[in-house]
Amino acid sequence: MKAAVVETDMKLFAVTFVAILGLAACSTGHGTSTGPPSTASRPTGSGPSTTITRPQRFSVRIELPTTSIVAGSTVTGHLVIVNNSGAPLRLLSGGRQGCTPKWAVVLANRKFPAGFAFTSECGAKPLVVRRGMNRFPFELRASYSHCGGTGVQGAVKPACLPPPIVLPPLPADEYHAVFGGSLPGLPKPASVPVRVTAHA
């Protein structure tokens, strides 16, 4: 009888020991799960989050000394190119050999759409955009971009003024300074609102 009691006690001990091991294994499995964390394990703090924003490699904008121009006058603006790439950029456009990029900034609106006219020569000198900020000057005219001898084409191409050929002033109105041309690999700058006022 004693032997039977001892054997029974040993079996109960073995069953209890196996049950404890099973619970431990289940506990360990939950701890190493590769699934998404439970809601309780996520941080519940309401502090501000931090967002890291890297600067753009290149940015281009039109910069003007004023946004109000007298009709027929000219102001000097700048095309500002910021190069954050860490290396200088040598811009060439068109053809296998590459040509000097041509660009301009003009005034335009719905009545007077932007018109760009560039010379046909290629030019082999690249436009060099150094690291950091670069400022390239341009002239912005509050005048028609072209004119005719008689003005038969109406308001879009009025008669030239003397002497001997002078571009007529734009009518007073709201315009935008608009970029045109080619700067390969660079974003196109946004237009800038400009008001053209009449002569005093």
CYANA upper distance limits for C-alpha pairs under 8 A (distance plus 0.5 A):
  1 MET  CA      5 VAL  CA      6.80
  2 LYS  CA      6 VAL  CA      6.66
  3 ALA  CA      7 GLU  CA      6.64
  4 ALA  CA      8 THR  CA      6.66
  5 VAL  CA      9 ASP  CA      6.66
  6 VAL  CA     10 MET  CA      6.70
  7 GLU  CA     11 LYS  CA      6.83
  8 THR  CA     12 LEU  CA      6.82
  9 ASP  CA     13 PHE  CA      6.66
 10 MET  CA     14 ALA  CA      6.61
 11 LYS  CA     15 VAL  CA      6.69
 12 LEU  CA     16 THR  CA      6.62
 13 PHE  CA     17 PHE  CA      6.56
 14 ALA  CA     18 VAL  CA      6.67
 15 VAL  CA     19 ALA  CA      6.69
 16 THR  CA     20 ILE  CA      6.78
 17 PHE  CA     21 LEU  CA      6.80
 18 VAL  CA     22 GLY  CA      6.67
 19 ALA  CA     23 LEU  CA      6.84
 20 ILE  CA     24 ALA  CA      6.77
 21 LEU  CA     25 ALA  CA      6.65
 22 GLY  CA     26 CYS  CA      6.75
 23 LEU  CA     27 SER  CA      6.62
 24 ALA  CA     28 THR  CA      6.67
 25 ALA  CA     29 GLY  CA      6.64
 26 CYS  CA     30 HIS  CA      6.89
 27 SER  CA     31 GLY  CA      6.99
 28 THR  CA     32 THR  CA      7.02
 29 GLY  CA     33 SER  CA      6.78
 37 PRO  CA     41 SER  CA      6.53
 37 PRO  CA     42 ARG  CA      7.35
 38 SER  CA     42 ARG  CA      7.27
 55 PRO  CA     84 ASN  CA      7.71
 56 GLN  CA     84 ASN  CA      7.22
 57 ARG  CA     83 ASN  CA      6.62
 57 ARG  CA     84 ASN  CA      5.11
 57 ARG  CA     85 SER  CA      5.42
 58 PHE  CA     81 ILE  CA      7.52
 58 PHE  CA     82 VAL  CA      6.06
 58 PHE  CA     83 ASN  CA      5.40
 58 PHE  CA     84 ASN  CA      6.40
 58 PHE  CA     85 SER  CA      7.56
 58 PHE  CA    186 LEU  CA      7.10
 58 PHE  CA    187 PRO  CA      7.98
 59 SER  CA     81 ILE  CA      6.23
 59 SER  CA     82 VAL  CA      5.71
 59 SER  CA     83 ASN  CA      7.50
 59 SER  CA    186 LEU  CA      7.93
 59 SER  CA    187 PRO  CA      7.22
 59 SER  CA    189 PRO  CA      8.47
 60 VAL  CA     79 LEU  CA      7.56
 60 VAL  CA     80 VAL  CA      6.13
 60 VAL  CA     81 ILE  CA      5.05
 60 VAL  CA     82 VAL  CA      7.00
 60 VAL  CA    186 LEU  CA      7.92
 60 VAL  CA    187 PRO  CA      6.94
 60 VAL  CA    188 LYS  CA      7.26
 60 VAL  CA    189 PRO  CA      5.67
 61 ARG  CA     79 LEU  CA      6.47
 61 ARG  CA     80 VAL  CA      5.82
 61 ARG  CA     81 ILE  CA      7.23
 61 ARG  CA    189 PRO  CA      5.27
 61 ARG  CA    190 ALA  CA      6.97
 62 ILE  CA     77 GLY  CA      7.91
 62 ILE  CA     78 HIS  CA      6.65
 62 ILE  CA     79 LEU  CA      5.42
 62 ILE  CA     80 VAL  CA      6.77
 62 ILE  CA    177 ALA  CA      8.47
 62 ILE  CA    179 PHE  CA      8.50
 62 ILE  CA    189 PRO  CA      6.96
 62 ILE  CA    190 ALA  CA      7.71
 62 ILE  CA    191 SER  CA      7.67
 62 ILE  CA    192 VAL  CA      7.45
 63 GLU  CA     77 GLY  CA      6.21
 63 GLU  CA     78 HIS  CA      5.65
 63 GLU  CA     79 LEU  CA      6.70
 63 GLU  CA     80 VAL  CA      7.30
 64 LEU  CA     75 VAL  CA      8.48
 64 LEU  CA     76 THR  CA      7.70
 64 LEU  CA     77 GLY  CA      5.08
 64 LEU  CA     78 HIS  CA      7.06
 65 PRO  CA     75 VAL  CA      8.13
 65 PRO  CA     76 THR  CA      7.88
 65 PRO  CA     77 GLY  CA      6.93
 67 THR  CA    193 PRO  CA      7.28
 67 THR  CA    194 VAL  CA      5.14
 67 THR  CA    195 ARG  CA      6.66
 68 SER  CA    194 VAL  CA      6.25
 68 SER  CA    195 ARG  CA      5.23
 68 SER  CA    196 VAL  CA      6.36
 68 SER  CA    197 THR  CA      7.49
 69 ILE  CA     73 SER  CA      7.39
 69 ILE  CA     74 THR  CA      8.22
 69 ILE  CA     75 VAL  CA      8.19
 69 ILE  CA    142 ALA  CA      7.36
 69 ILE  CA    194 VAL  CA      7.81
 69 ILE  CA    195 ARG  CA      6.75
 69 ILE  CA    196 VAL  CA      5.38
 69 ILE  CA    197 THR  CA      6.60
 70 VAL  CA    142 ALA  CA      7.51
 70 VAL  CA    196 VAL  CA      6.05
 70 VAL  CA    197 THR  CA      5.30
 70 VAL  CA    198 ALA  CA      6.43
 70 VAL  CA    199 HIS  CA      6.73
 71 ALA  CA    142 ALA  CA      5.64
 71 ALA  CA    143 SER  CA      7.16
 71 ALA  CA    169 PRO  CA      5.66
 71 ALA  CA    170 LEU  CA      6.10
 71 ALA  CA    171 PRO  CA      7.27
 71 ALA  CA    172 ALA  CA      7.06
 71 ALA  CA    196 VAL  CA      6.19
 71 ALA  CA    197 THR  CA      6.23
 71 ALA  CA    198 ALA  CA      5.99
 71 ALA  CA    199 HIS  CA      6.79
 72 GLY  CA    141 ARG  CA      7.37
 72 GLY  CA    142 ALA  CA      5.42
 72 GLY  CA    143 SER  CA      5.47
 72 GLY  CA    168 PRO  CA      7.30
 72 GLY  CA    169 PRO  CA      4.53
 72 GLY  CA    170 LEU  CA      7.00
 73 SER  CA    141 ARG  CA      6.56
 73 SER  CA    142 ALA  CA      6.07
 73 SER  CA    143 SER  CA      7.79
 73 SER  CA    169 PRO  CA      8.26
 74 THR  CA    139 GLU  CA      7.01
 74 THR  CA    140 LEU  CA      6.06
 74 THR  CA    141 ARG  CA      4.94
 74 THR  CA    142 ALA  CA      6.73
 75 VAL  CA    139 GLU  CA      6.31
 75 VAL  CA    140 LEU  CA      5.86
 75 VAL  CA    141 ARG  CA      7.18
 76 THR  CA    137 PRO  CA      7.16
 76 THR  CA    138 PHE  CA      6.21
 76 THR  CA    139 GLU  CA      5.13
 76 THR  CA    140 LEU  CA      6.65
 77 GLY  CA    137 PRO  CA      6.22
 77 GLY  CA    138 PHE  CA      5.89
 77 GLY  CA    139 GLU  CA      6.64
 77 GLY  CA    140 LEU  CA      7.28
 78 HIS  CA    135 ARG  CA      6.24
 78 HIS  CA    136 PHE  CA      5.73
 78 HIS  CA    137 PRO  CA      4.81
 78 HIS  CA    138 PHE  CA      6.34
 79 LEU  CA    135 ARG  CA      6.21
 79 LEU  CA    136 PHE  CA      5.54
 79 LEU  CA    137 PRO  CA      6.79
 79 LEU  CA    138 PHE  CA      7.86
 80 VAL  CA    133 MET  CA      7.42
 80 VAL  CA    134 ASN  CA      6.14
 80 VAL  CA    135 ARG  CA      5.14
 80 VAL  CA    136 PHE  CA      6.92
 81 ILE  CA    129 VAL  CA      7.94
 81 ILE  CA    133 MET  CA      6.41
 81 ILE  CA    134 ASN  CA      5.58
 81 ILE  CA    135 ARG  CA      7.00
 82 VAL  CA    131 ARG  CA      7.91
 82 VAL  CA    132 GLY  CA      5.82
 82 VAL  CA    133 MET  CA      4.88
 82 VAL  CA    134 ASN  CA      6.57
 83 ASN  CA     87 ALA  CA      8.39
 83 ASN  CA     88 PRO  CA      8.13
 83 ASN  CA    129 VAL  CA      7.50
 83 ASN  CA    130 ARG  CA      7.23
 83 ASN  CA    131 ARG  CA      5.51
 83 ASN  CA    132 GLY  CA      5.37
 83 ASN  CA    133 MET  CA      6.85
 83 ASN  CA    134 ASN  CA      8.27
 84 ASN  CA    131 ARG  CA      6.91
 84 ASN  CA    132 GLY  CA      6.54
 85 SER  CA    131 ARG  CA      7.72
 86 GLY  CA    131 ARG  CA      6.58
 87 ALA  CA    130 ARG  CA      7.66
 87 ALA  CA    131 ARG  CA      6.33
 88 PRO  CA    128 VAL  CA      7.51
 88 PRO  CA    129 VAL  CA      6.18
 88 PRO  CA    130 ARG  CA      4.90
 88 PRO  CA    131 ARG  CA      5.85
 89 LEU  CA    127 LEU  CA      8.48
 89 LEU  CA    128 VAL  CA      6.19
 89 LEU  CA    129 VAL  CA      5.39
 89 LEU  CA    130 ARG  CA      6.79
 89 LEU  CA    131 ARG  CA      8.48
 90 ARG  CA    126 PRO  CA      6.07
 90 ARG  CA    127 LEU  CA      6.12
 90 ARG  CA    128 VAL  CA      5.07
 90 ARG  CA    129 VAL  CA      6.81
 91 LEU  CA    100 THR  CA      7.93
 91 LEU  CA    101 PRO  CA      7.40
 91 LEU  CA    126 PRO  CA      5.70
 91 LEU  CA    127 LEU  CA      5.42
 91 LEU  CA    128 VAL  CA      6.78
 91 LEU  CA    129 VAL  CA      8.14
 91 LEU  CA    183 LEU  CA      7.43
 91 LEU  CA    184 PRO  CA      7.08
 92 LEU  CA     98 GLY  CA      5.56
 92 LEU  CA     99 CYS  CA      5.67
 92 LEU  CA    100 THR  CA      5.85
 92 LEU  CA    101 PRO  CA      6.22
 92 LEU  CA    125 LYS  CA      8.36
 92 LEU  CA    126 PRO  CA      5.77
 92 LEU  CA    127 LEU  CA      7.31
 92 LEU  CA    183 LEU  CA      8.43
 92 LEU  CA    184 PRO  CA      7.68
 93 SER  CA     98 GLY  CA      5.66
 93 SER  CA     99 CYS  CA      5.53
 93 SER  CA    100 THR  CA      6.79
 93 SER  CA    101 PRO  CA      5.91
 93 SER  CA    182 SER  CA      7.47
 93 SER  CA    183 LEU  CA      7.86
 93 SER  CA    184 PRO  CA      6.94
 94 GLY  CA     98 GLY  CA      5.76
 94 GLY  CA     99 CYS  CA      6.34
 95 GLY  CA     99 CYS  CA      7.54
 97 GLN  CA    124 ALA  CA      8.46
 98 GLY  CA    122 CYS  CA      8.38
 98 GLY  CA    124 ALA  CA      7.29
 99 CYS  CA    122 CYS  CA      5.41
 99 CYS  CA    123 GLY  CA      5.71
 99 CYS  CA    124 ALA  CA      5.64
 99 CYS  CA    125 LYS  CA      7.56
 99 CYS  CA    126 PRO  CA      7.63
100 THR  CA    122 CYS  CA      6.87
100 THR  CA    123 GLY  CA      5.58
100 THR  CA    124 ALA  CA      6.09
100 THR  CA    125 LYS  CA      5.86
100 THR  CA    126 PRO  CA      5.65
100 THR  CA    127 LEU  CA      7.01
101 PRO  CA    126 PRO  CA      7.70
101 PRO  CA    127 LEU  CA      7.20
101 PRO  CA    181 GLY  CA      8.07
101 PRO  CA    182 SER  CA      6.31
101 PRO  CA    183 LEU  CA      6.73
102 LYS  CA    118 PHE  CA      7.57
102 LYS  CA    181 GLY  CA      6.11
102 LYS  CA    182 SER  CA      6.55
102 LYS  CA    183 LEU  CA      8.34
103 TRP  CA    179 PHE  CA      7.83
103 TRP  CA    180 GLY  CA      6.09
103 TRP  CA    181 GLY  CA      4.50
103 TRP  CA    182 SER  CA      6.52
103 TRP  CA    183 LEU  CA      8.19
104 ALA  CA    116 PHE  CA      7.89
104 ALA  CA    138 PHE  CA      7.66
104 ALA  CA    179 PHE  CA      6.47
104 ALA  CA    180 GLY  CA      5.99
104 ALA  CA    181 GLY  CA      6.87
105 VAL  CA    138 PHE  CA      7.74
105 VAL  CA    139 GLU  CA      8.17
105 VAL  CA    140 LEU  CA      6.98
105 VAL  CA    177 ALA  CA      6.70
105 VAL  CA    178 VAL  CA      5.84
105 VAL  CA    179 PHE  CA      5.03
105 VAL  CA    180 GLY  CA      6.70
106 VAL  CA    114 ALA  CA      7.13
106 VAL  CA    115 GLY  CA      8.24
106 VAL  CA    116 PHE  CA      8.46
106 VAL  CA    140 LEU  CA      6.52
106 VAL  CA    141 ARG  CA      7.56
106 VAL  CA    177 ALA  CA      5.95
106 VAL  CA    178 VAL  CA      5.92
106 VAL  CA    179 PHE  CA      7.28
106 VAL  CA    180 GLY  CA      8.46
107 LEU  CA    114 ALA  CA      7.23
107 LEU  CA    140 LEU  CA      7.86
107 LEU  CA    141 ARG  CA      7.88
107 LEU  CA    142 ALA  CA      7.41
107 LEU  CA    175 TYR  CA      6.49
107 LEU  CA    176 HIS  CA      5.97
107 LEU  CA    177 ALA  CA      5.14
107 LEU  CA    178 VAL  CA      6.63
107 LEU  CA    194 VAL  CA      8.39
108 ALA  CA    112 PHE  CA      5.86
108 ALA  CA    113 PRO  CA      5.60
108 ALA  CA    114 ALA  CA      5.43
108 ALA  CA    175 TYR  CA      5.86
108 ALA  CA    176 HIS  CA      5.97
108 ALA  CA    177 ALA  CA      7.12
108 ALA  CA    178 VAL  CA      7.30
109 ASN  CA    113 PRO  CA      6.07
109 ASN  CA    114 ALA  CA      7.95
109 ASN  CA    174 GLU  CA      7.73
109 ASN  CA    175 TYR  CA      5.51
109 ASN  CA    176 HIS  CA      6.82
112 PHE  CA    156 VAL  CA      7.17
114 ALA  CA    178 VAL  CA      7.70
115 GLY  CA    145 SER  CA      7.61
116 PHE  CA    180 GLY  CA      7.23
116 PHE  CA    181 GLY  CA      8.32
129 VAL  CA    134 ASN  CA      7.01
130 ARG  CA    134 ASN  CA      7.23
140 LEU  CA    177 ALA  CA      8.47
142 ALA  CA    169 PRO  CA      6.59
142 ALA  CA    170 LEU  CA      6.16
142 ALA  CA    196 VAL  CA      7.42
143 SER  CA    167 LEU  CA      6.58
143 SER  CA    168 PRO  CA      6.20
143 SER  CA    169 PRO  CA      4.60
143 SER  CA    170 LEU  CA      5.22
144 TYR  CA    157 LYS  CA      8.14
144 TYR  CA    167 LEU  CA      6.30
144 TYR  CA    168 PRO  CA      6.35
144 TYR  CA    169 PRO  CA      6.61
144 TYR  CA    170 LEU  CA      6.26
145 SER  CA    167 LEU  CA      7.64
146 HIS  CA    157 LYS  CA      6.84
146 HIS  CA    167 LEU  CA      6.95
147 CYS  CA    151 GLY  CA      7.57
147 CYS  CA    157 LYS  CA      5.40
147 CYS  CA    158 PRO  CA      5.74
147 CYS  CA    159 ALA  CA      5.98
147 CYS  CA    160 CYS  CA      5.60
147 CYS  CA    167 LEU  CA      6.70
147 CYS  CA    168 PRO  CA      8.02
148 GLY  CA    152 VAL  CA      8.07
148 GLY  CA    153 GLN  CA      8.43
148 GLY  CA    157 LYS  CA      6.62
148 GLY  CA    158 PRO  CA      6.50
148 GLY  CA    159 ALA  CA      5.29
148 GLY  CA    160 CYS  CA      6.14
149 GLY  CA    159 ALA  CA      5.78
149 GLY  CA    160 CYS  CA      6.43
150 THR  CA    158 PRO  CA      7.90
150 THR  CA    159 ALA  CA      5.51
150 THR  CA    160 CYS  CA      8.15
151 GLY  CA    155 ALA  CA      8.27
151 GLY  CA    157 LYS  CA      6.50
151 GLY  CA    158 PRO  CA      4.66
151 GLY  CA    159 ALA  CA      4.37
151 GLY  CA    160 CYS  CA      7.96
152 VAL  CA    157 LYS  CA      8.15
152 VAL  CA    158 PRO  CA      7.74
152 VAL  CA    159 ALA  CA      8.18
153 GLN  CA    157 LYS  CA      5.89
153 GLN  CA    158 PRO  CA      7.25
154 GLY  CA    158 PRO  CA      6.20
158 PRO  CA    168 PRO  CA      7.89
159 ALA  CA    168 PRO  CA      8.20
160 CYS  CA    165 ILE  CA      6.11
160 CYS  CA    166 VAL  CA      6.08
160 CYS  CA    167 LEU  CA      6.14
160 CYS  CA    168 PRO  CA      6.78
161 LEU  CA    165 ILE  CA      6.13
161 LEU  CA    166 VAL  CA      5.19
161 LEU  CA    167 LEU  CA      6.80
161 LEU  CA    168 PRO  CA      6.71
162 PRO  CA    166 VAL  CA      6.26
170 LEU  CA    196 VAL  CA      8.09
171 PRO  CA    196 VAL  CA      7.84
171 PRO  CA    197 THR  CA      8.37
171 PRO  CA    198 ALA  CA      7.64
172 ALA  CA    195 ARG  CA      8.01
172 ALA  CA    196 VAL  CA      5.37
172 ALA  CA    197 THR  CA      5.25
172 ALA  CA    198 ALA  CA      5.72
173 ASP  CA    195 ARG  CA      6.57
173 ASP  CA    196 VAL  CA      5.92
173 ASP  CA    197 THR  CA      7.37
174 GLU  CA    193 PRO  CA      7.86
174 GLU  CA    194 VAL  CA      6.64
174 GLU  CA    195 ARG  CA      5.19
174 GLU  CA    196 VAL  CA      6.82
175 TYR  CA    193 PRO  CA      6.44
175 TYR  CA    194 VAL  CA      5.60
175 TYR  CA    195 ARG  CA      6.42
175 TYR  CA    196 VAL  CA      7.64
176 HIS  CA    191 SER  CA      6.40
176 HIS  CA    192 VAL  CA      5.74
176 HIS  CA    193 PRO  CA      4.87
176 HIS  CA    194 VAL  CA      5.79
177 ALA  CA    191 SER  CA      5.87
177 ALA  CA    192 VAL  CA      5.54
177 ALA  CA    193 PRO  CA      6.84
177 ALA  CA    194 VAL  CA      7.03
178 VAL  CA    190 ALA  CA      8.06
178 VAL  CA    191 SER  CA      5.39
178 VAL  CA    192 VAL  CA      7.53
179 PHE  CA    188 LYS  CA      7.96
179 PHE  CA    189 PRO  CA      7.26
179 PHE  CA    190 ALA  CA      8.32
179 PHE  CA    191 SER  CA      7.37
183 LEU  CA    187 PRO  CA      8.46
